[in-house]
Amino acid sequence: MPIYAYRCSACGHAKDVLQKISDPVLTTCPACGAEAFAKQVTAAGFQLKGSGWYATDFKGGSGGASAAAVSAKAGESAASPAGDAAGGGATPCGGSCACH
C-alpha cells in the first residue's frame, strides 16, 4: 500500500497516511477538524539507474561490476596497443596486473 502525505492548509498539520489506492481522499484535518486536509505531491521513494537496478541494490557490496564499468573496461583494453597488454608496455608492471 502506498504512503500518502497530507497537509492542512488551515493549521499546517502534516501527516503521512498508509492507504489503499481505492480508499477515499482524506479531507478532515485530525488536528483542527477543518475541511482543509489535502494530499501533497511527493517524490518517488526509489531511483532507477540505466543498468536496470535500483540505486540501493548492491551499493558498496561485492555484487560485481556494473555494466557501465565493464563496458568502459572493455573500451580501454580495445583502445590500448597490444604491446602494452603483452607485458612490454610503459607501465611498471607491464600491464599484466589487475590495475590495468
Contacts in CASP RR format, 6 or more apart in sequence:
PFRMAT RR
TARGET T0000
AUTHOR 0000-0000-0000
METHOD contacts of the structure
MODEL  1
MPIYAYRCSACGHAKDVLQKISDPVLTTCPACGAEAFAKQVTAAGFQLKG
SGWYATDFKGGSGGASAAAVSAKAGESAASPAGDAAGGGATPCGGSCACH
1 18 0 8 1.000
1 19 0 8 1.000
1 20 0 8 1.000
1 21 0 8 1.000
2 18 0 8 1.000
2 19 0 8 1.000
2 21 0 8 1.000
3 16 0 8 1.000
3 17 0 8 1.000
3 18 0 8 1.000
3 19 0 8 1.000
4 16 0 8 1.000
4 17 0 8 1.000
4 19 0 8 1.000
4 39 0 8 1.000
4 40 0 8 1.000
4 42 0 8 1.000
5 14 0 8 1.000
5 15 0 8 1.000
5 16 0 8 1.000
5 17 0 8 1.000
5 39 0 8 1.000
5 40 0 8 1.000
5 42 0 8 1.000
6 14 0 8 1.000
6 15 0 8 1.000
6 16 0 8 1.000
6 17 0 8 1.000
6 26 0 8 1.000
6 37 0 8 1.000
6 38 0 8 1.000
6 39 0 8 1.000
6 40 0 8 1.000
7 13 0 8 1.000
7 14 0 8 1.000
7 15 0 8 1.000
7 37 0 8 1.000
7 38 0 8 1.000
7 40 0 8 1.000
8 14 0 8 1.000
8 29 0 8 1.000
8 31 0 8 1.000
8 32 0 8 1.000
8 34 0 8 1.000
8 36 0 8 1.000
8 37 0 8 1.000
8 38 0 8 1.000
9 36 0 8 1.000
9 38 0 8 1.000
10 29 0 8 1.000
10 32 0 8 1.000
10 34 0 8 1.000
10 36 0 8 1.000
11 29 0 8 1.000
11 31 0 8 1.000
11 32 0 8 1.000
11 34 0 8 1.000
11 36 0 8 1.000
13 29 0 8 1.000
13 30 0 8 1.000
13 31 0 8 1.000
13 32 0 8 1.000
13 37 0 8 1.000
14 40 0 8 1.000
15 30 0 8 1.000
17 26 0 8 1.000
19 26 0 8 1.000
25 39 0 8 1.000
26 37 0 8 1.000
26 39 0 8 1.000
27 35 0 8 1.000
27 36 0 8 1.000
27 37 0 8 1.000
27 38 0 8 1.000
28 34 0 8 1.000
28 35 0 8 1.000
28 37 0 8 1.000
29 35 0 8 1.000
29 36 0 8 1.000
29 37 0 8 1.000
30 37 0 8 1.000
46 54 0 8 1.000
46 55 0 8 1.000
46 56 0 8 1.000
47 54 0 8 1.000
47 55 0 8 1.000
48 54 0 8 1.000
48 55 0 8 1.000
49 55 0 8 1.000
51 66 0 8 1.000
51 67 0 8 1.000
51 68 0 8 1.000
58 64 0 8 1.000
65 73 0 8 1.000
77 85 0 8 1.000
83 89 0 8 1.000
84 90 0 8 1.000
84 91 0 8 1.000
84 94 0 8 1.000
84 95 0 8 1.000
84 100 0 8 1.000
85 95 0 8 1.000
85 96 0 8 1.000
85 100 0 8 1.000
87 94 0 8 1.000
87 95 0 8 1.000
87 96 0 8 1.000
88 94 0 8 1.000
88 95 0 8 1.000
89 95 0 8 1.000
91 100 0 8 1.000
93 99 0 8 1.000
93 100 0 8 1.000
94 100 0 8 1.000
END
